Amino acid sequence: MKSQSIYSSLLLCILTFTHFLPIAAYKCVDFLDPLDPSKQAIVDCPPTVNNDAYVKPVCAKVREAYDNAGEEISKVLKLKQIIHVNATFTDLFDATILGSAYSARYMSLTSDDKIMRNYPQALVKQFSLTVYPEYNADDILASFNAGQNWWFRTDNETIGSDQFDFYLIVLHELIHGLGFSSSWGNYIEVADNQNTTGLTPNVNFNDDSQFEGFTERIFDKYVKFIPNGVSSTSIYYTSQLNESIPIGTSFNNISEFVTQIKSSPQWDYAESALLSATTNGGLTFIPAKNTSWNEEFYLESSIIPYVQGSSITHISLLYESTSDFLMKYIFNPGESMEYLIQRGGNYSSPIGPRILSVLESIGYETDAYPNPIIPTYEH
Ligand SMILES: [Zn+2]
C-alpha cells in the first residue's frame, strides 16, 4: 500500500508589519538604455524596508513545522492519498487566537447505519471510491496567527514563559482538519443575531430556500449527549430536530426559519444539546469497536457560556495530563510539546490513543485498525 505524507501545497507566509518608515519624496536616476548613458529618467524611490531578511527565515521555520506535523500524522495514519493543506501565517490582530483549521469541503455519504452524514474531504479521499463528489483543490484550510509570540523548536532555544509552541498548535489544528470536528453549533441563532438557547447540527436549504433537514458529521455518529444524567445519541437528537419542520418547507429569510423551529416542541432537543455542551460530564465520545481506545471518554463541556469551536470539538481537560493532551481546547504559554509529553509519562507519539480512536472511528486506517468502516456514495 502506498503511504504518503500530508504536505502543505500552498504556503502563504504573509507577515504584516505595523511599523513603516515615513515615506519622503526621494528621487533616483534610472538609466534606460545600456548603449546610451544620456538616456536617463528621474523616478520616485521612497525608503523601503528590506523585509526579506526577516520574512525568509520565519517562513522557512513555519514551513518546517507544517512538514513535521504532516510527517507525524503520516506515522500513525495509513494515508493512501496526499492531503493538501492550504495554510496561511499572517497577523490576525486578535491576541486570543493561535490558529484554526477546518475541512475545506464536507461531503454527504451514507454511513453503515444508512444515515447520511457529512465527511471531511481529506477522509473521503482515503476511501478510494470509484465515483465520488467532486473535490475541492484544497483538503484543509488552516490559518495561524503571526501576531503571537511563537516558539520554533528549530531555533534550539528553550521556550519562553510567554511563547507558544508553533508545531504543537499546527499538529492540533491539522487533526481538526482531518475530521476531529462536530457539526453541533449555535449557527442558526447567531445567523439571526439571537442569543444562544440551543445547538443544532448543520442545516441544509436547497436553492429554493426550502428546509432540507439537519445533517450531522461522521464525528457525531459517536457522540452522546448526557443532560441531567440521561444519555442519548447525537443521531437521536438530529432525527428529532428533523421532525421540527416538514422537509421542503419554504422560508423567506433566516428569521422566519429560526422563529418556527424555536416554537416547535423539538427545540427541547437543541436546548438539551446546549445543556450537555455546558455541563461537566455532559458529552462523551464512544469509539467504534476495536480501535486504539475502546472506552467511552468525555469531550469538552466545561466552558460556560458555550463557545463555538472550543466546546464539544475537543477532548475534556480531564485528560490534559494524559497522552491525549494534544486535543485539549486551550494551551498555556511556555508549554512545549516535549514538556506535555514528558509531564504525563513520555509517550511515543503526541497523537494519543483517544485521539487516534476518533480518527479511526470516522474511517482512517491505522496499524491498530486496519479495516475502517467505509461509507457509500449514493449518486
Ligand atoms: Zn482545537
Residues whose N, C-alpha, C, O or C-beta is under 5 A from the ligand:
A	BS01	ZN	G309 K328
